[in-house]
Amino acid sequence: MVLHLQKCQEEWKDLEEEFQQLQETHRTYKQKLEELSTLQATCSASIQKQKRALKDLQCSFQRCKRNCSLKELELVEQINHQIKERQNVFFDMEAYLPKKNGLYLNLVLGNVNVTLLNNQAKFAYKDEYEKFKLYLTIILFLGAVACRFVLHYRVTDEVFNFLLVWYYCTLTIRESILISNGSRIKGWWVSHHYVSTFLSGVMLTWPEGLIYQMFRNQFLAFSIFQSCVQFLQYYYQSGCLYRLRALGERNHLDLTVEGFQSWMWRGLTFLLPFLFFGHFWQLYNAITLFELSRHEKCKEWQVFVLALTFLVLFLGNFLTTLKVVHAKFQKNKLKKL
């Protein structure tokens, strides 16, 4: 018993020493955190000051252009180019500094700091986002197939539509966090997910009836095709991004998207027919719904709203893809000259 008590006392002394060391380490940690917060505030203030000064300088140069000689004009253009490069540097700097959330993140999360402070955490979050998209694409594909060919029940349709709403809502939140951390995804491919969330929500509220049944199979078939295209896009875009990052031509936080961008040109042009077919299927959905909205037995407001939403999706997807393809062709023509 005495030996056992002595052993316990020795263990307590060892723990006491470790505890003292832990307290000292934690004290140092809190001190470094305060220093970090001070450095972050200083950097953020300096960046904002630089931005304001550069903006004023650009306006001054713009006024000077009116009375400049040719040589002075070249100098002004050179400085303006350097100012644009400096703005890109500021963007990269701010990706590692806490910043105020946008309106959407404030509404969803509140004023919570979502900035990840090191590359490892940023890359891990980005990879988790990509895996989330891949896994949910497979689940949505299986769900659409099951509802279309096996489960002809309204309740299973509701579960599928609810899953779509949750998926797109989650994507918009995760993308907003990635953008806050330096991802350069922008333009229509961000808005696309907000529109898709709205569309899925309207589908979820569409009550059972004749008009719903007339459109149900067409929508589920479209969902199956869309999941297949998204899977192909993920597979080939991720491979293309990997090569471009290895060559230093793309940002490490660039993401796969449900569309076509200029960097995807290499080896991914075979996807264009599938993308355009999907865009025109959205137009076909819109036309079908517009016709159904004029049906004598149609009393649901969801039919006309869905028709407009599918039309918006078609126009956004088709025009954005067409713009990218046209710009790429123009760029290739200039290279040949």
PyMOL commands that set and color helices and strands:
alter all, ss='L'
color gray80, all
select helices_A, chain A and resi 2-67+70-94+103-109+119-149+154-180+188-205+210-246+262-293+301-336
alter helices_A, ss='H'
color red, helices_A
deselect
rebuild
show_as cartoon
